[in-house]
């Protein structure tokens, strides 16, 4: 059983979690910025990065399930696959549609993780980082969608 679940410990994130998480926002901001100044080619790389990150967010739950197989492993493994499938489906769409679909997926995953944290399946420190990164990433994807060239 996780110690944060029974209230014995509130684990801090590793020291590099915040700086590396913030660095991971650079492609989101650069992609949205490039689209905003008319660099239409930046749409697909932005969508591809959004899909990669959304898939990564699902992988977090596989890691948790493997670390604690006795705690909600079935739910965690199932939930871990959904973001990857969502990301794949988004990449089948034209970029102006893919970007908001990816943003919604990132926010929905954060919402589901909030529910998991309420059940003691995630530490609060992770959730705080996750929401900051998710809101910025989603905002960049939504902004990118506004500026992405629409297919003819």
C-alpha positions as CSV (number, residue, x, y, z in Angstrom):
1,X,0.0,0.0,0.0
2,X,1.3,3.4,-0.9
3,X,2.4,5.5,2.1
4,X,0.6,8.6,0.8
5,X,-2.6,6.6,0.7
6,X,-2.5,5.8,4.4
7,X,-1.4,9.3,5.3
8,X,2.0,8.4,6.7
9,X,4.0,10.3,4.2
10,X,3.4,13.1,1.6
11,X,6.1,12.2,-0.9
12,X,7.8,15.2,-2.5
13,X,8.6,15.0,-6.2
14,X,12.1,14.4,-7.3
15,X,14.0,17.7,-7.5
16,X,14.2,17.7,-11.3
17,X,10.5,17.1,-11.8
18,X,9.5,20.8,-12.0
19,X,12.4,22.1,-14.1
20,X,12.2,19.2,-16.5
21,X,8.4,19.4,-16.7
22,X,8.6,23.1,-17.5
23,X,11.2,22.4,-20.2
24,X,8.8,19.9,-21.7
25,X,6.5,22.8,-22.4
26,X,8.9,24.4,-24.8
27,X,7.7,22.5,-27.9
28,X,4.1,23.3,-27.0
29,X,4.8,27.0,-26.7
30,X,7.2,27.1,-29.7
31,X,4.7,25.2,-31.9
32,X,1.8,27.5,-31.0
33,X,4.0,30.6,-31.4
34,X,5.2,29.4,-34.8
35,X,1.6,28.9,-36.0
36,X,0.7,32.3,-34.6
37,X,3.3,34.0,-36.8
38,X,2.2,32.1,-39.9
39,X,4.5,29.1,-40.0
40,X,1.8,26.7,-41.0
41,X,4.2,23.8,-41.2
42,X,4.4,23.8,-37.4
43,X,0.9,22.4,-36.9
44,X,1.8,18.7,-37.4
45,X,4.9,18.8,-35.2
46,X,2.8,20.4,-32.5
47,X,0.2,17.7,-32.9
48,X,2.8,15.0,-32.9
49,X,4.4,16.3,-29.7
50,X,0.9,16.6,-28.1
51,X,0.2,13.0,-29.0
52,X,3.5,11.9,-27.6
53,X,3.0,13.6,-24.3
54,X,-0.6,12.3,-24.0
55,X,0.7,8.8,-24.5
56,X,3.4,9.5,-21.9
57,X,0.7,10.5,-19.4
58,X,-0.9,7.1,-19.8
59,X,2.4,5.4,-19.3
60,X,2.7,6.9,-15.9
61,X,-0.2,4.7,-14.8
62,X,1.5,1.6,-16.2
63,X,4.5,2.4,-14.1
64,X,2.3,2.9,-11.0
65,X,0.5,-0.4,-11.7
66,X,3.9,-2.2,-12.0
67,X,5.2,-0.7,-8.9
68,X,2.1,-1.6,-6.8
69,X,0.4,-4.5,-8.5
70,X,-1.9,-5.1,-5.5
71,X,-3.4,-1.6,-5.8
72,X,-5.9,-1.0,-8.6
73,X,-3.6,-2.6,-11.2
74,X,-6.5,-3.5,-13.5
75,X,-7.8,0.1,-13.5
76,X,-4.4,1.6,-13.8
77,X,-3.4,-0.6,-16.8
78,X,-6.7,0.1,-18.5
79,X,-6.5,3.8,-17.9
80,X,-2.9,3.8,-19.1
81,X,-4.0,2.7,-22.6
82,X,-6.8,5.2,-23.1
83,X,-4.5,8.3,-23.6
84,X,-2.4,6.5,-26.3
85,X,-5.5,5.5,-28.2
86,X,-7.0,9.0,-27.9
87,X,-3.7,10.5,-29.2
88,X,-3.6,8.1,-32.1
89,X,-7.1,8.9,-33.1
90,X,-6.3,12.6,-32.9
91,X,-3.4,12.2,-35.3
92,X,-5.9,10.8,-37.9
93,X,-7.7,14.1,-38.0
94,X,-6.7,17.3,-39.8
95,X,-4.3,19.4,-37.7
96,X,-6.9,22.1,-36.9
97,X,-9.1,19.4,-35.4
98,X,-6.3,17.3,-33.9
99,X,-4.9,20.1,-31.7
100,X,-8.1,20.7,-29.7
101,X,-8.8,17.0,-29.4
102,X,-5.3,16.5,-28.0
103,X,-5.8,19.5,-25.6
104,X,-9.1,17.9,-24.4
105,X,-7.3,14.6,-23.9
106,X,-4.6,16.1,-21.8
107,X,-7.2,17.9,-19.6
108,X,-9.4,14.9,-19.4
109,X,-6.4,12.8,-18.2
110,X,-5.6,15.4,-15.6
111,X,-9.3,15.3,-14.4
112,X,-9.2,11.5,-14.2
113,X,-5.9,11.7,-12.2
114,X,-7.6,14.1,-9.8
115,X,-10.2,11.5,-9.1
116,X,-7.4,8.9,-8.7
117,X,-5.6,11.1,-6.2
118,X,-8.8,11.4,-4.2
119,X,-8.7,7.6,-3.9
120,X,-5.1,7.8,-2.7
121,X,-3.7,6.4,-6.0
122,X,-1.6,9.4,-6.7
123,X,0.4,11.8,-4.5
124,X,-0.8,15.4,-4.3
125,X,2.6,16.8,-5.3
126,X,2.4,15.0,-8.6
127,X,-1.1,16.4,-9.2
128,X,-0.1,20.0,-8.6
129,X,2.7,19.7,-11.2
130,X,0.4,17.8,-13.6
131,X,-2.3,20.5,-13.6
132,X,0.2,23.3,-14.2
133,X,1.8,21.5,-17.1
134,X,-1.6,20.3,-18.5
135,X,-3.2,23.8,-18.5
136,X,-0.2,25.4,-20.3
137,X,0.0,22.5,-22.8
138,X,-3.7,22.6,-23.5
139,X,-3.7,26.3,-23.9
140,X,-0.9,26.1,-26.4
141,X,-2.7,23.4,-28.3
142,X,-5.9,25.4,-28.4
143,X,-4.0,28.5,-29.5
144,X,-2.3,26.5,-32.2
145,X,-5.6,25.3,-33.4
146,X,-6.8,28.9,-33.9
147,X,-3.8,29.7,-36.1
148,X,-3.4,26.3,-37.9
149,X,-4.1,26.5,-41.6
150,X,-7.2,24.7,-42.6
151,X,-7.0,22.1,-45.3
152,X,-8.4,23.2,-48.7
